[in-house]
Amino acid sequence: MLEQTLFQLGLLTLLLGAGFSFLSGLKNKPFCIVASGITGGIASLMVASSAIITLLHGSVFQLPLPTGLYLSSVKLSLGVDTFSAFFMLIISVIGAILSVYSIGYLKAEYANRAVGVLGALFHLFMLAMLLVVSATDAFSFLVFWECMALFSFFLVSFDTQSEDAHKAGFQYLYQFQV
């Protein structure tokens, strides 16, 4: 039960962190950089803890999604078993490392740009990757995969001063769709 709570809190922290990063980036960029890195790190550590507990105990759990997430007769569903926990652990450990590293990197490289948008995209990309590995049916997997591809496209093409970044982003998006 603890692993389910930690996983849900991690997902919620990533979602709230995306909104917070976007809004705080409008007013105070240095604060946004630090807060976004800390929020991403905390969320990643919660998900990593959930994955470790799941792997150690071999537990399996389903996540109830709000009933409003229905599309005709298909329902989005999430669940975690030891296989998905293994990938959750990899994603969350790398996410925690990137969150800490991003604080110094963004202060040096992106201080004069829209760091709130970048922070929000990073949080949403992490969320989408975790949702992909915890999807329990094909429809949920495809929906979350498409979200992951779109957030990844926006992250790749975020560098608005580079034409090569835009080309790479569109090439990436095309390859994800083919």
N, C-alpha and C positions, 0 to 999 in steps of 0.2 A: 504494500500500500504506500509506503514511503517513496518508492521509486516512481510510482504514478504521480504522486503529488509533486515531487521534484521535477519531473518531466513537464507537467502542466505549468508549474511556476516558471520553468526555463523558457517555455514557448511564450507564455504571457509576458515575461520580461523582455524577450526579443521584440514582440509586437509593440509593447509600450515604449521600449527604447527607440524604436524606429520613429514613432510619433514625437517623442521627446527630443531626439536628435534633430529632426526637421525643424521643430519649433524653436529650440534653443539656438540653432544655427542662424536664425534670422536676427537675433539680438546680440549674442555674445559668442563669437567663434572660438576663442581659447577655452572657455568653459565647455562649449559643445564638444570639442575634441576630447577633453579629459572625461567628461561624463559619458560620452558615447563609448569610449574605450573601456571604462569601468563597467558600464551596463552590459556590454557585450561579453566581457570577461566573467562577470557574475552569472549571467545566463548560461554561458558555456560550461562553467563549473557545476551549475545545478544539473544540466543535462548529462554531463560526464559522470556525476555522482549517481544519477538515476541509472545510467548505462552500467556502471560498475556493480551496483546492487543487483540489477537484473542479471548480469553475467554470473555473479557469484551464487545467487540463489536459484538461477534457472527459471525465474518467474516469467509469467506472461500476463499482460493486461491489455484491456481495450479502453480506449478513450471515448467517452460519450461526447459527441459534438452537439451544439445547440440544434434544436429541431428545425430552426429556420434555414439550415443549410441543405435544403432538398432541391433537386432539380428534376422535375417531373417525378418519375418513380425511382430515381437513382439517388442514393444517399452517400455522402462523403463519410468515410470511416477511417479511424486510426487505431493502431495497436502496436504493441512492442513485445517482441520475443527476443531470444538470445541472439539470433542472427541480425535483427535490426539494431539491437543494443550494441553489437560490435561496431557497426558503421556509425551509430550515434556517438560512440566513444571517440572514434577517429575524427569525425566532423567537429565535435565539441572541443577536443584537445587542440586541434589546429585553430579553431575559432578563438579559443582563449589566448593562444600565443599571438595570433594576428591582432586581437583586440588590444593587448598590451603594447605590441610593436607599433600599432597605428597611432598611438598617442604622440610619440616622438616624430614619426614619419609625417603625420599631417601637420604638426606644428612647423616643421621645416619646409615642406613642399607645397602645402595647400592652404597656408594661412590667409591668403587673399582670395580664396575661392569659396564656393558654396559647400563648406564642410558638413553642414547640416543635412544636405541632400545625400552626400556621400555616406555619412553615418547611417542615415535611414535606409539607404539601399543595401549597405552591408548587413544590417540587422535583418532586413526582409529576405536577403539572399540566404543567410544562415537559417532563418526560420523555414524557408522553402526547402532547403536541403534536408533538414530534419523531418519535415513533413513527407518528403519523398520516401525516405527510408522507413517511415512508420505507416505508410499507406497500406491498408489491408485488402484493397480491391483494385482492379484495373482502372476504373474510372477515377478514383481518388488519386492513384499514382499518376495518371496522365494530367489531371488538373494541376497537381502540385509540381509535376515536371515542367509544365508550361510556365508556371509562375517562376520556377527556378531559372528557366531559360531567359525569361524577360528581365528578371532582376540582374542576371549575369550580363546580359546585353547592355543594360544601362550602366553597370559598373565598368565594363570594358570600354565603353564609349564615353565615359564621364569626362575624360580629359578634353575639354572643349577647345583647347588651343592646338590640338594635334589632329591633322586630317587623317594621319595613319591610324589613330585610335578609332575614329569613326568608321574607317574602312574595315578595320579588324572587328569592330563590333557588329557591323552588318554581315560580314563573312561568318562570324560566329553564330549569329542568329539564323542565317541561311543553313548552316551545317546542322544546327539543332533541329530544324524543321524537316530536313531531308532524310 
